[in-house]
């Protein structure tokens, strides 16, 4: 199925054009998938994809990445690889080595990094999609390697103070809902790429 066109009016803080799609927005997964395709289409079609889902299940808020990785394991094929699950998380302690492994095993792949983040109270529940690498750990003042041709973040709680405590005390209900929405978006994007429908306009009245 073709991906819907998304609005170009959404902007991340700082003014750079980048969508933030609220979890409760109608057809949120389809909009996230369309935003991801817009980020990656300049990089080229026909390349394999790697999803690197960053985080740890030792912290409720930071479990978003490995929850998504676990949910999308069924997408794996010769053209799709998933790193970062509840069983085998990708986190600060092993991120650099996993990046090296991905570069060796999938040198031609499009790499999409996925992580939880903290933000303003009015942005909690929003999913951000941006081109370029993710800077994991920035919200908790960690210096970690940048990763990804594009990245997706879920804003799970309010930042600015006691970040580790806030992540550990984030509601699992919100994290699970965001994981479901992002996992569905990734499945839609993969299917659209496989069928050649990515980037084509959504027909009027098309049901999702």
C-alpha positions as semicolon CSV with decimal commas, in nm:
position;residue;x (nm);y (nm);z (nm)
1;X;0,000;0,000;0,000
2;X;0,125;0,351;-0,074
3;X;0,224;0,570;0,215
4;X;0,016;0,881;0,291
5;X;0,161;1,226;0,237
6;X;0,236;1,392;0,568
7;X;0,205;1,758;0,661
8;X;0,527;1,957;0,632
9;X;0,422;2,203;0,903
10;X;0,551;2,010;1,204
11;X;0,890;2,128;1,329
12;X;1,128;2,007;1,595
13;X;1,263;2,253;1,851
14;X;1,533;2,459;1,683
15;X;1,343;2,521;1,359
16;X;1,460;2,230;1,144
17;X;1,175;2,067;0,958
18;X;1,094;1,739;1,128
19;X;0,762;1,583;1,220
20;X;0,645;1,511;1,571
21;X;0,338;1,292;1,555
22;X;0,134;1,238;1,868
23;X;0,054;0,883;1,961
24;X;-0,320;0,960;1,957
25;X;-0,318;1,124;1,613
26;X;-0,543;0,933;1,370
27;X;-0,333;0,697;1,155
28;X;-0,023;0,782;1,358
29;X;0,170;0,470;1,245
30;X;0,104;0,550;0,879
31;X;0,223;0,909;0,930
32;X;0,538;0,792;1,107
33;X;0,607;0,550;0,821
34;X;0,558;0,828;0,565
35;X;0,790;1,059;0,758
36;X;1,055;0,787;0,773
37;X;1,031;0,733;0,398
38;X;1,072;1,106;0,341
39;X;1,387;1,101;0,554
40;X;1,536;0,801;0,375
41;X;1,424;0,846;0,015
42;X;1,719;1,078;-0,067
43;X;1,959;0,805;0,051
44;X;1,831;0,561;-0,209
45;X;1,588;0,276;-0,268
46;X;1,663;-0,092;-0,294
47;X;1,905;-0,101;-0,003
48;X;1,864;-0,339;0,293
49;X;1,751;-0,189;0,622
50;X;1,882;-0,224;0,975
51;X;1,673;-0,114;1,274
52;X;1,884;-0,046;1,583
53;X;1,654;-0,024;1,884
54;X;1,849;0,133;2,169
55;X;1,770;0,110;2,540
56;X;1,746;-0,123;2,835
57;X;1,466;-0,306;3,012
58;X;1,623;-0,211;3,346
59;X;1,444;0,125;3,317
60;X;1,077;0,155;3,224
61;X;1,116;0,464;3,007
62;X;1,435;0,342;2,844
63;X;1,271;0,009;2,754
64;X;1,098;0,165;2,452
65;X;1,375;0,062;2,211
66;X;1,408;-0,303;2,312
67;X;1,030;-0,340;2,327
68;X;1,009;-0,221;1,966
69;X;1,295;-0,448;1,864
70;X;1,119;-0,746;2,018
71;X;0,792;-0,660;1,843
72;X;0,953;-0,626;1,498
73;X;1,170;-0,937;1,504
74;X;0,924;-1,095;1,262
75;X;1,024;-0,839;0,997
76;X;1,374;-0,985;0,974
77;X;1,471;-1,122;0,633
78;X;1,768;-1,108;0,399
79;X;1,689;-0,738;0,352
80;X;1,589;-0,642;0,708
81;X;1,789;-0,683;1,029
82;X;1,693;-0,591;1,385
83;X;1,937;-0,513;1,665
84;X;1,822;-0,442;2,021
85;X;1,556;-0,658;2,185
86;X;1,450;-0,738;2,539
87;X;1,664;-1,052;2,524
88;X;1,965;-0,883;2,363
89;X;1,946;-0,507;2,427
90;X;2,168;-0,243;2,269
91;X;2,267;0,008;2,537
92;X;2,544;0,245;2,643
93;X;2,772;-0,041;2,740
94;X;2,772;-0,218;2,404
95;X;2,656;0,045;2,153
96;X;2,999;0,106;1,998
97;X;3,064;-0,264;1,944
98;X;2,717;-0,321;1,795
99;X;2,769;-0,031;1,552
100;X;3,096;-0,193;1,442
101;X;2,918;-0,527;1,398
102;X;2,645;-0,367;1,186
103;X;2,900;-0,188;0,968
104;X;3,079;-0,516;0,904
105;X;2,769;-0,729;0,847
106;X;2,553;-0,474;0,662
107;X;2,786;-0,221;0,496
108;X;2,526;-0,111;0,237
109;X;2,225;-0,096;0,467
110;X;2,008;0,199;0,559
111;X;2,038;0,229;0,937
112;X;1,742;0,355;1,140
113;X;1,812;0,422;1,508
114;X;1,523;0,413;1,755
115;X;1,530;0,533;2,116
116;X;1,332;0,687;2,398
117;X;1,387;1,049;2,492
118;X;1,271;1,311;2,739
119;X;1,117;1,644;2,641
120;X;0,877;1,920;2,734
121;X;0,560;1,821;2,914
122;X;0,344;1,919;2,615
123;X;0,548;1,688;2,390
124;X;0,514;1,371;2,597
125;X;0,349;1,104;2,384
126;X;0,488;1,239;2,059
127;X;0,700;1,042;1,813
128;X;0,979;1,232;1,639
129;X;1,123;1,131;1,301
130;X;1,435;1,303;1,170
131;X;1,699;1,250;0,903
132;X;2,057;1,202;1,012
133;X;2,210;1,027;1,311
134;X;2,068;0,984;1,658
135;X;2,278;1,113;1,948
136;X;2,189;0,855;2,213
137;X;2,244;0,944;2,577
138;X;2,233;1,318;2,521
139;X;1,923;1,352;2,739
140;X;2,106;1,197;3,035
141;X;2,437;1,373;2,964
142;X;2,618;1,071;2,818
143;X;2,856;1,097;2,523
144;X;2,782;0,801;2,297
145;X;2,849;0,736;1,927
146;X;2,609;0,895;1,679
147;X;2,419;0,634;1,480
148;X;2,176;0,614;1,188
149;X;2,088;0,753;0,846
150;X;1,762;0,854;1,016
151;X;1,621;0,815;1,364
152;X;1,293;0,781;1,549
153;X;1,245;0,890;1,910
154;X;0,951;0,848;2,143
155;X;0,911;1,124;2,402
156;X;0,822;0,919;2,709
157;X;0,848;1,174;2,990
158;X;0,953;1,523;3,095
159;X;1,323;1,613;3,084
160;X;1,536;1,877;3,248
161;X;1,587;1,732;3,595
162;X;1,677;1,397;3,754
163;X;1,669;1,227;3,415
164;X;1,759;0,876;3,534
165;X;1,492;0,889;3,805
166;X;1,235;1,017;3,555
167;X;1,312;0,738;3,306
168;X;1,289;0,475;3,578
169;X;0,951;0,608;3,690
170;X;0,789;0,643;3,349
171;X;0,453;0,472;3,306
172;X;0,482;0,140;3,126
173;X;0,138;0,192;2,971
174;X;0,261;0,490;2,769
175;X;0,582;0,312;2,669
176;X;0,390;0,005;2,550
177;X;0,149;0,214;2,344
178;X;0,436;0,401;2,182
179;X;0,617;0,073;2,113
180;X;0,306;-0,066;1,943
181;X;0,266;0,244;1,725
182;X;0,631;0,263;1,619
183;X;0,651;-0,112;1,554
184;X;0,343;-0,086;1,332
185;X;0,497;0,212;1,151
186;X;0,814;0,016;1,079
187;X;0,612;-0,278;0,947
188;X;0,418;-0,043;0,717
189;X;0,741;0,114;0,591
190;X;0,901;-0,226;0,523
191;X;0,593;-0,351;0,336
192;X;0,576;-0,032;0,129
193;X;0,942;-0,064;0,032
194;X;0,898;-0,430;-0,058
195;X;0,599;-0,358;-0,282
196;X;0,744;-0,043;-0,434
197;X;0,462;0,169;-0,290
198;X;0,682;0,394;-0,076
199;X;0,658;0,756;-0,177
200;X;0,343;0,721;-0,390
201;X;0,045;0,935;-0,287
202;X;-0,238;0,785;-0,087
203;X;-0,551;0,748;-0,304
204;X;-0,846;0,960;-0,193
205;X;-1,066;0,774;0,051
206;X;-0,817;0,489;0,092
207;X;-0,903;0,300;0,413
208;X;-0,627;0,209;0,656
